[in-house]
Amino acid sequence: MVADAPKRAMSAFLLFSQVKRAELRQQFPQKKNVEISQLLGELWRDLPAEQKEPYQQQAREAGAKYK
């Protein structure tokens, strides 16, 4: 294993989480990180496929770049 190899590509959910976490932090400043993570999971699960697609496309591109 090469020490300076790039980290694994991010998943679509993680890309989504990066965008939404800041919004949820502002909306619910009193919530703990665990609670924010739970909300992110629920939002992702309930998100329609067409709204997930941009994140999935970014994940595919990042995965291809990683390989």
Residue frames as a rotation matrix with the C-alpha (Angstrom) as fourth column:
MET 1
0.584 0.812 0.000 0.00
0.812 -0.584 0.000 0.00
0.000 0.000 -1.000 0.00
VAL 2
-0.322 -0.678 0.661 1.37
0.662 -0.660 -0.355 3.37
0.677 0.323 0.661 -0.97
ALA 3
-0.443 0.081 -0.893 1.45
0.835 -0.323 -0.444 5.88
-0.325 -0.943 0.076 1.89
ASP 4
-0.736 0.118 -0.667 0.57
-0.141 -0.990 -0.019 8.87
-0.662 0.080 0.745 -0.28
ALA 5
-0.797 0.527 0.294 -2.24
0.539 0.402 0.740 7.16
0.272 0.748 -0.605 -2.20
PRO 6
-0.643 0.623 0.445 -5.49
-0.546 -0.781 0.303 9.14
0.536 -0.048 0.843 -2.39
LYS 7
-0.699 0.517 0.493 -8.29
-0.331 0.377 -0.865 8.32
-0.634 -0.768 -0.093 0.00
ARG 8
-0.652 0.546 0.526 -11.20
0.720 0.664 0.202 6.32
-0.239 0.510 -0.826 -1.32
ALA 9
-0.790 0.413 0.454 -13.77
0.028 -0.714 0.699 8.28
0.613 0.565 0.552 -3.30
MET 10
-0.822 0.539 0.183 -16.72
-0.373 -0.266 -0.889 9.67
-0.431 -0.799 0.420 -1.35
SER 11
-0.634 0.697 0.336 -20.13
0.753 0.656 0.059 8.07
-0.179 0.290 -0.940 -1.67
ALA 12
-0.380 0.603 0.701 -23.19
0.369 -0.596 0.713 9.90
0.848 0.529 0.004 -2.93
PHE 13
0.623 0.641 -0.449 -24.53
0.641 -0.088 0.762 10.05
0.449 -0.763 -0.466 0.63
LEU 14
0.041 -0.685 -0.728 -21.33
0.883 -0.317 0.347 11.66
-0.468 -0.657 0.591 1.92
LEU 15
-0.812 -0.274 0.516 -21.41
0.529 -0.718 0.452 14.25
0.247 0.640 0.728 -0.85
PHE 16
0.099 0.948 0.303 -25.04
0.370 -0.318 0.873 15.00
0.924 0.026 -0.382 0.04
SER 17
0.559 0.100 -0.823 -24.10
0.825 0.029 0.564 15.20
0.081 -0.995 -0.066 3.74
GLN 18
-0.533 -0.827 -0.178 -21.38
0.827 -0.554 0.098 17.75
-0.179 -0.095 0.979 3.09
VAL 19
-0.689 0.329 0.646 -23.90
0.201 -0.770 0.606 20.08
0.697 0.547 0.464 1.49
LYS 20
0.230 0.971 0.061 -26.79
0.125 -0.092 0.988 19.57
0.965 -0.220 -0.142 3.90
ARG 21
0.018 -0.245 -0.969 -24.94
0.947 0.315 -0.062 19.32
0.320 -0.917 0.238 7.24
ALA 22
-0.915 -0.402 -0.033 -24.24
0.395 -0.877 -0.273 23.07
0.081 -0.263 0.962 7.36
GLU 23
-0.458 0.829 0.321 -27.89
-0.314 -0.489 0.814 23.84
0.832 0.272 0.484 6.60
LEU 24
0.386 0.633 -0.671 -29.10
0.379 0.554 0.741 21.51
0.841 -0.541 -0.026 9.35
ARG 25
-0.408 -0.630 -0.661 -26.55
0.892 -0.120 -0.436 22.97
0.195 -0.767 0.611 11.81
GLN 26
-0.957 0.067 0.283 -28.01
-0.074 -0.997 -0.014 26.44
0.281 -0.034 0.959 11.25
GLN 27
-0.152 0.988 -0.035 -31.58
-0.369 -0.023 0.929 25.19
0.917 0.154 0.368 11.38
PHE 28
0.852 0.418 -0.315 -31.05
0.070 0.504 0.861 23.08
0.519 -0.755 0.400 14.54
PRO 29
0.063 -0.927 0.370 -28.09
-0.512 -0.348 -0.785 24.55
0.857 -0.140 -0.496 16.49
GLN 30
0.152 0.057 0.987 -29.11
-0.983 0.108 0.145 22.72
-0.099 -0.992 0.073 19.66
LYS 31
0.960 0.274 -0.053 -28.86
-0.279 0.949 -0.145 19.24
0.011 0.154 0.988 18.10
LYS 32
0.219 -0.894 0.391 -25.84
-0.383 0.289 0.877 17.01
-0.897 -0.342 -0.280 18.64
ASN 33
-0.475 -0.516 -0.712 -23.79
-0.851 0.064 0.522 15.57
-0.224 0.854 -0.470 15.78
VAL 34
-0.923 0.172 0.345 -25.44
0.175 0.984 -0.024 12.17
-0.344 0.038 -0.938 16.21
GLU 35
-0.003 0.995 -0.100 -28.87
0.386 -0.091 -0.918 13.74
-0.923 -0.041 -0.384 15.83
ILE 36
0.153 -0.030 -0.988 -27.77
-0.740 -0.666 -0.094 15.71
-0.655 0.745 -0.124 12.75
SER 37
-0.826 -0.521 -0.215 -26.42
-0.540 0.625 0.564 12.49
-0.159 0.582 -0.797 11.24
GLN 38
-0.612 0.690 0.386 -29.73
0.482 0.713 -0.509 10.76
-0.627 -0.125 -0.769 11.87
LEU 39
0.323 0.726 -0.607 -31.58
-0.082 -0.618 -0.782 13.62
-0.943 0.302 -0.140 10.16
LEU 40
-0.251 -0.509 -0.823 -29.20
-0.880 -0.233 0.413 13.39
-0.403 0.828 -0.390 7.20
GLY 41
-0.961 -0.103 0.256 -29.89
-0.034 0.965 0.262 9.67
-0.274 0.243 -0.931 6.90
GLU 42
-0.173 0.979 0.109 -33.64
0.531 0.186 -0.827 10.24
-0.829 -0.085 -0.552 6.95
LEU 43
0.297 0.249 -0.922 -33.43
-0.484 -0.793 -0.370 13.05
-0.823 0.556 -0.115 4.39
TRP 44
-0.621 -0.611 -0.492 -31.31
-0.744 0.261 0.615 10.90
-0.247 0.748 -0.616 2.07
ARG 45
-0.838 0.336 0.429 -33.62
0.304 0.942 -0.144 7.90
-0.453 0.010 -0.892 2.44
ASP 46
0.101 0.991 -0.089 -36.69
0.547 -0.131 -0.827 10.01
-0.831 0.035 -0.555 1.62
LEU 47
-0.244 -0.270 -0.931 -35.05
-0.499 -0.788 0.359 11.96
-0.831 0.553 0.058 -1.23
PRO 48
0.816 0.571 0.092 -36.54
-0.192 0.417 -0.889 11.13
-0.545 0.708 0.449 -4.66
ALA 49
0.360 -0.694 0.624 -34.22
0.729 0.627 0.276 9.35
-0.582 0.355 0.731 -7.10
GLU 50
0.518 -0.146 0.843 -34.06
0.701 -0.493 -0.516 12.33
0.491 0.858 -0.152 -9.46
GLN 51
0.849 -0.231 0.474 -32.77
-0.403 -0.865 0.299 14.54
0.341 -0.445 -0.828 -6.62
LYS 52
0.652 -0.646 0.397 -30.19
-0.047 0.487 0.872 11.90
-0.757 -0.587 0.287 -5.62
GLU 53
0.807 -0.257 0.532 -28.86
0.588 0.437 -0.681 11.64
-0.057 0.862 0.503 -9.17
PRO 54
0.718 -0.599 0.355 -26.49
-0.316 -0.734 -0.601 14.69
0.621 0.319 -0.716 -9.09
TYR 55
0.371 -0.572 0.732 -24.80
-0.880 0.035 0.474 13.29
-0.297 -0.819 -0.490 -5.97
GLN 56
0.619 -0.103 0.779 -24.63
0.112 0.993 0.042 9.82
-0.777 0.061 0.626 -7.48
GLN 57
0.892 -0.308 0.331 -23.09
0.322 -0.082 -0.943 11.24
0.318 0.948 0.026 -10.65
GLN 58
0.518 -0.725 0.454 -20.46
-0.759 -0.634 -0.147 13.10
0.395 -0.268 -0.879 -8.62
ALA 59
0.390 -0.336 0.857 -19.71
-0.595 0.619 0.513 9.86
-0.703 -0.710 0.041 -6.73
ARG 60
0.820 -0.078 0.567 -19.31
0.418 0.759 -0.500 7.92
-0.392 0.647 0.654 -10.00
GLU 61
0.777 -0.552 0.304 -16.94
-0.051 -0.535 -0.843 10.58
0.628 0.639 -0.444 -11.35
ALA 62
0.373 -0.649 0.663 -14.93
-0.927 -0.288 0.239 10.60
0.036 -0.704 -0.709 -8.13
GLY 63
0.567 -0.105 0.817 -14.78
-0.214 0.939 0.269 6.81
-0.796 -0.327 0.510 -8.19
ALA 64
0.892 -0.236 0.385 -13.53
0.446 0.327 -0.833 6.78
0.071 0.915 0.397 -11.76
LYS 65
0.596 -0.694 0.405 -10.90
-0.480 -0.712 -0.513 9.37
0.644 0.112 -0.757 -10.91
TYR 66
0.459 -0.378 0.804 -9.84
-0.793 0.233 0.562 7.34
-0.400 -0.896 -0.193 -7.89
LYS 67
0.723 -0.148 0.674 -9.31
0.264 0.962 -0.072 4.21
-0.638 0.230 0.735 -10.00
